[in-house]
Amino acid sequence: MKKSKTGQAIQSTRGAGAFDIHIGGRIRGLRNMNGMSQEELGQALGVSFQQVQKYEKGVNRVSGGRLMQVAAALGCDPSYLLEKAPANGKTVKHIVRDGMLSVTALDEVASDHIGIRLFKAYLGLPPNLRVAITQMAERLVPAA
């Protein structure tokens, strides 16, 4: 990262950074949760599925106007896509699996089809089975 004459870090205006990667991850997770393909989202936005891939990977930045279009296509408030985004070039924190639930952890679950299937099946269970499944999963997690 470049530094100014005073030694402060300067965020490059070229290329994507942690902020772009975060927004892309939120887009991917919500798209997957909605059962929408990259092709379908691309059609809704008037772009190719390759462009959607670039947004999701954080390779290309999502403009303010495009962010509004993405939110409308995915049926969410635009603020959801910005929630918990890193500021001032700080990196996205990795998930600490200490039992604490975080938006980042939910994003990880929503990032692939297995997590989505698990989440949807869990929501369909009666409360007593949810408790039993949760207790079983907790026993399967190795102690840190």
C-alpha positions as CSV (number, residue, x, y, z in Angstrom):
1,M,0.0,0.0,0.0
2,K,1.3,3.5,-0.9
3,K,2.1,6.0,1.8
4,S,1.7,9.7,1.8
5,K,4.5,12.2,2.5
6,T,3.4,12.1,6.2
7,G,3.6,8.3,6.3
8,Q,-0.2,7.6,6.2
9,A,-1.5,4.7,4.2
10,I,-3.3,5.8,1.0
11,Q,-6.0,3.6,-0.5
12,S,-5.3,3.0,-4.1
13,T,-8.0,4.2,-6.6
14,R,-7.1,1.3,-8.9
15,G,-8.1,-2.3,-8.2
16,A,-10.5,-3.6,-5.6
17,G,-9.9,-3.7,-1.9
18,A,-11.3,-5.2,1.2
19,F,-14.4,-3.1,0.9
20,D,-15.1,-4.4,-2.6
21,I,-14.5,-8.0,-1.5
22,H,-16.9,-7.6,1.4
23,I,-19.7,-6.2,-0.8
24,G,-19.1,-8.9,-3.4
25,G,-19.4,-11.6,-0.7
26,R,-22.7,-10.1,0.5
27,I,-24.0,-10.1,-3.0
28,R,-22.9,-13.7,-3.6
29,G,-24.4,-14.9,-0.3
30,L,-27.8,-13.2,-0.8
31,R,-27.9,-14.4,-4.4
32,N,-27.4,-17.9,-3.3
33,M,-29.9,-17.6,-0.5
34,N,-32.5,-16.5,-3.1
35,G,-31.6,-19.4,-5.3
36,M,-30.6,-17.1,-8.1
37,S,-27.9,-17.9,-10.7
38,Q,-25.2,-15.4,-11.7
39,E,-26.8,-15.4,-15.2
40,E,-30.2,-14.5,-13.7
41,L,-28.8,-11.7,-11.6
42,G,-26.8,-10.5,-14.6
43,Q,-30.0,-10.3,-16.7
44,A,-31.8,-8.4,-14.0
45,L,-28.9,-5.9,-14.0
46,G,-28.3,-5.8,-17.7
47,V,-24.8,-7.2,-17.4
48,S,-23.1,-10.5,-18.2
49,F,-22.7,-13.3,-15.7
50,Q,-19.0,-12.7,-16.0
51,Q,-19.5,-9.2,-14.7
52,V,-21.5,-10.6,-11.8
53,Q,-18.6,-12.9,-11.0
54,K,-16.2,-10.0,-11.0
55,Y,-18.5,-8.1,-8.6
56,E,-18.8,-11.1,-6.3
57,K,-15.0,-11.7,-6.2
58,G,-14.4,-8.0,-5.6
59,V,-12.4,-7.7,-8.8
60,N,-14.6,-4.9,-10.1
61,R,-16.1,-2.3,-7.9
62,V,-19.9,-1.9,-7.5
63,S,-20.9,1.8,-8.1
64,G,-23.6,3.4,-6.0
65,G,-26.1,3.2,-8.8
66,R,-25.3,-0.5,-9.4
67,L,-25.5,-1.2,-5.7
68,M,-29.1,0.1,-5.7
69,Q,-29.9,-2.1,-8.7
70,V,-28.4,-5.2,-7.1
71,A,-30.3,-4.6,-3.9
72,A,-33.6,-4.2,-5.8
73,A,-32.9,-7.4,-7.8
74,L,-32.1,-9.4,-4.6
75,G,-35.0,-7.9,-2.7
76,C,-32.9,-6.3,0.1
77,D,-32.2,-2.9,1.4
78,P,-29.0,-1.4,0.0
79,S,-27.7,-1.0,3.5
80,Y,-27.6,-4.8,3.9
81,L,-24.8,-5.0,1.3
82,L,-22.8,-2.3,3.2
83,E,-23.4,-3.7,6.7
84,K,-20.2,-4.6,8.6
85,A,-18.0,-3.4,5.6
86,P,-14.4,-2.6,6.5
87,A,-13.5,1.1,6.7
88,N,-10.3,3.0,5.9
89,G,-8.7,0.1,4.0
90,K,-8.8,-2.2,7.0
91,T,-9.0,-5.9,6.1
92,V,-12.0,-8.1,6.6
93,K,-11.7,-10.0,9.8
94,H,-11.7,-13.8,9.5
95,I,-14.4,-15.8,11.3
96,V,-13.4,-16.9,14.8
97,R,-15.3,-20.1,15.5
98,D,-15.8,-19.5,19.2
99,G,-19.6,-20.0,19.2
100,M,-20.3,-16.3,18.6
101,L,-22.7,-15.7,15.8
102,S,-21.6,-13.0,13.4
103,V,-22.8,-11.6,10.1
104,T,-19.6,-12.9,8.6
105,A,-20.4,-16.4,9.8
106,L,-23.8,-16.2,8.2
107,D,-22.2,-15.0,5.0
108,E,-19.9,-18.0,5.0
109,V,-22.9,-20.4,5.4
110,A,-24.7,-18.6,2.5
111,S,-21.7,-18.7,0.2
112,D,-22.2,-22.3,-1.0
113,H,-25.1,-24.6,-1.8
114,I,-24.5,-27.0,1.1
115,G,-24.8,-24.2,3.7
116,I,-27.9,-23.0,2.1
117,R,-29.5,-26.5,2.0
118,L,-28.6,-26.9,5.7
119,F,-30.0,-23.6,6.7
120,K,-33.3,-24.1,4.8
121,A,-33.7,-27.6,6.2
122,Y,-33.0,-26.3,9.8
123,L,-35.6,-23.6,9.4
124,G,-38.2,-26.3,8.5
125,L,-37.6,-28.3,11.7
126,P,-39.9,-28.0,14.8
127,P,-38.2,-26.3,17.8
128,N,-37.4,-29.5,19.7
129,L,-35.6,-31.0,16.7
130,R,-33.7,-27.7,16.2
131,V,-32.4,-28.0,19.7
132,A,-31.4,-31.6,19.3
133,I,-29.6,-31.0,16.0
134,T,-27.8,-28.0,17.4
135,Q,-26.6,-30.0,20.5
136,M,-25.4,-32.8,18.2
137,A,-23.5,-30.3,16.0
138,E,-21.9,-28.7,19.0
139,R,-20.7,-32.1,20.2
140,L,-19.1,-32.8,16.7
141,V,-17.1,-29.5,16.7
142,P,-13.6,-30.2,18.1
143,A,-12.6,-28.3,21.2
144,A,-10.3,-25.4,20.4
